[in-house]
Amino acid sequence: MPTINLVFQNPINVSVQNGDTVYYTVTSVNGIHNTAGAIVELGEVIKVNGNTLEVFYAPGTALPSLGDFIMFAKDRSVNMSSLLGYYAKFRIRNNSTTEAEMYSISVDTIESSK
């Protein structure tokens, strides 16, 4: 597959990583991105180097032009996480009119900051 290097004047979002999908949309004459226009999937990030993204794209894919709005999406199968925060509260109710017994309750916690 061919690659393209996207070079940015400003710092790239720190959460961009290999495997993310890059999209773009054409901007209007005054530089505002046009969300009514088509959003084109460009390809997969293979390298992040400073202010440059190297992206694999499929042959025949229309390439972005200077000034187009570039965006990215994370791979959901890899970047899923559980709830974040410092406080959780839950209530368990039994709507049955007959006796019920709870065998186990489990909570997955991850320290999000120190």
C-alpha positions in Angstrom: 0.0 0.0 0.0 1.2 3.5 -0.7 1.9 6.0 2.1 1.5 9.7 2.5 3.2 12.0 5.0 0.8 14.7 6.5 2.9 17.6 7.9 1.2 20.0 10.3 2.3 23.5 11.4 0.9 23.0 14.9 1.5 20.1 17.3 -0.5 16.9 16.6 -3.0 15.7 19.2 -1.0 13.7 21.7 -3.5 10.8 21.6 -2.8 10.0 17.9 -1.1 6.6 17.7 -0.3 3.9 15.3 -3.4 2.0 14.1 -5.7 5.1 14.3 -7.8 5.9 11.2 -7.3 9.2 9.5 -10.2 11.1 7.8 -10.5 14.4 6.1 -13.0 16.8 4.8 -12.7 19.7 2.3 -12.7 23.2 3.8 -14.5 26.2 2.4 -12.7 29.2 0.9 -12.6 31.0 4.3 -10.9 28.0 6.0 -13.9 26.7 7.9 -14.4 22.9 7.7 -17.6 22.0 5.9 -19.3 19.2 7.8 -22.0 19.1 5.1 -19.3 17.9 2.7 -18.2 14.3 2.5 -15.9 12.9 5.1 -13.3 10.8 3.4 -11.4 7.9 5.1 -7.8 8.3 4.2 -6.2 5.4 5.9 -4.3 4.0 8.9 -1.6 5.8 10.9 1.7 3.8 10.7 4.0 6.4 12.2 3.8 9.5 14.3 7.0 11.7 14.2 6.8 15.2 15.7 4.4 17.1 13.6 4.2 14.5 10.8 1.8 11.5 10.4 2.7 8.7 8.0 -0.5 7.1 6.7 -1.2 4.0 4.7 -3.9 4.6 2.1 -5.6 2.3 -0.4 -4.7 2.9 -4.1 -7.3 5.1 -5.7 -8.1 7.0 -2.5 -8.5 10.7 -3.1 -5.8 12.5 -1.2 -6.4 15.6 0.9 -5.3 19.1 -0.3 -3.5 21.8 1.6 -6.0 23.3 4.1 -8.4 20.3 4.3 -9.6 19.5 7.8 -7.8 16.3 9.1 -9.3 14.2 11.9 -8.7 10.8 13.4 -10.6 8.0 15.1 -9.3 5.4 17.6 -9.6 1.6 17.0 -12.5 0.8 19.3 -11.5 -2.8 19.8 -8.2 -1.7 21.3 -9.1 1.6 23.0 -12.1 0.6 25.1 -11.9 1.3 28.8 -14.0 1.0 31.9 -15.7 3.9 33.8 -13.4 6.6 35.0 -13.8 8.8 38.1 -13.4 9.0 41.8 -16.9 8.0 43.0 -19.4 5.3 42.1 -22.8 4.5 43.6 -25.2 1.7 42.7 -28.3 0.2 44.1 -29.5 -3.4 43.6 -33.2 -4.1 43.8 -35.3 -7.2 43.6 -38.7 -6.6 42.1 -39.7 -10.3 42.5 -42.3 -11.2 45.1 -40.4 -14.4 45.8 -37.2 -14.9 47.7 -34.0 -14.4 45.7 -30.4 -14.9 46.6 -27.4 -13.0 45.2 -24.3 -15.1 44.6 -21.7 -12.5 43.7 -21.1 -8.9 42.9 -17.9 -7.7 41.2 -16.6 -4.3 40.3 -13.6 -3.5 38.0 -11.6 -0.6 39.3 -8.5 1.1 37.9 -6.6 3.9 39.6 -6.9 6.8 37.1 -4.5 9.2 38.8 -2.4 9.6 41.9 
